[in-house]
Amino acid sequence: MTTTSSVANNVREARKAILETSGDIQSDLQTLQTEFKRLAEQVGNIVADKGSAAWQRARPSVEGVVSDAQEKGREVIDAARDVTDNFVDAIDKSIKDRPYTTLALFAVVGFLLGATWRR
């Protein structure tokens, strides 16, 4: 029984890490979306003005927005990597400590997910 509870604890910890990071990722994606909207508005204003002088005035702002969007994109990718690494580490540890219990647990989870998606 101890092996099952240990595997279950490892899975719970991995799930908790995923849920915490997914909230951060969603927030970062929302920020990224807002930044792209700002960029689109600025580009629209530039096109409406159709002037070289307007482009020269707006260029630093556009470059700043693009830079911010790129940074947010990198943060999202890093957060996704962290979640993946934590999840893989938890699974590896569980497989090394209790391989048969882990296999049985994943078989049950796979069966439950399959049964749920079938409906």
N, C-alpha and C positions, 0 to 999 in steps of 0.2 A: 504494500500500500504506500510505503514511503516513496518508492520510485515513481509511482503515478503522480503523487502530489508534487514531487520535485519537478517533473516534466510539466505538470499543469502550472506550477509557479513560474517556470521559465517561459512558458507560452504567454501567461498573463503579463509578465514583465515586458516581453517583446511587444505584445498588443498595446500595453500602456504607452510604451515609447513611440509606437506607430501613431496612436491617437494624439499624443501630445505634439508630435512633429507635424501631423497632418493639419492641425489647426494653424500652426505657423506657416505651413506651405500655402494654405488657403488665404491667409492674411497677405502673404507675399504676392500671391497671384492677383489678389484684389488691388493691391498697390500697383503692381505692374500694369494691370488693365487701366487704372486711373492715369498712370503716366502715359500710356499709349493714347488715351483719349486727349490728354493735353497736347501731346505731340501732333495729333491729327488736327486739332483746332488751330494750332500755331501754323502748321503747313497750309491749312485752308485759308488762313488770313494772309499768308505770304502770296499764295496764288491769287487771291482776290486783289491784292495791291498791285501785283504784276510789276513790281519795281525792283531794280537792283539795290536801291538804297534800303528798301524794306527788308530785303533778304539779308543785307549786311547788319541791320539792326537786330533781326530775329535770330540770326545764325548762332550766336552764343547760347541763347535760350534753348534752341533746338538741340544743339550739341549736348547741353547739360541734361536735357530730358532723355536723350538717347543714352547717354552715359549712365544716368540713374536707372533706366530700364535694363541696361546690360548688367549692372551690378545686382539688381533684384533677381534677374534671371540666374545669375551665378549663385546667389544665396539659395534660391529654390533648388537648384541642382545639388548644391552641397547638403542641404537638409534632406533631400531624397536619398542621397548616398549614405548619410548618417543612419537613417532609418533602415535602409537595406543592410548596412553593415551590422547594426545592432541585432536585427532579426536573424541574419545568417549566423552571427556569433552565438546567439541563444540556441539556435537549432543545432549547431556544431557541438556545443557543450552538452546539450541534451543527448545527442547521438553518441558521444563519447562516454558519457556517464551511464546511460541506460538505453542501449540501442533497441532492444526488443520492445520496451515500453514506448519509446518514441515512435517506432514503426507502427505499433498498434494504435497509438493516439492519432497519428496522421491518417491511418486507414479509416478510423471512425470519423474524423473531421472531414475527410474526403467523401465518405459516404453521406454524411449529413448535408454537406454542400451540394452534392449531386442530387440528393432527394429534394432539397429546397429549390434548386434551379429548375428542376423538372416541372415544378408546379407552376 
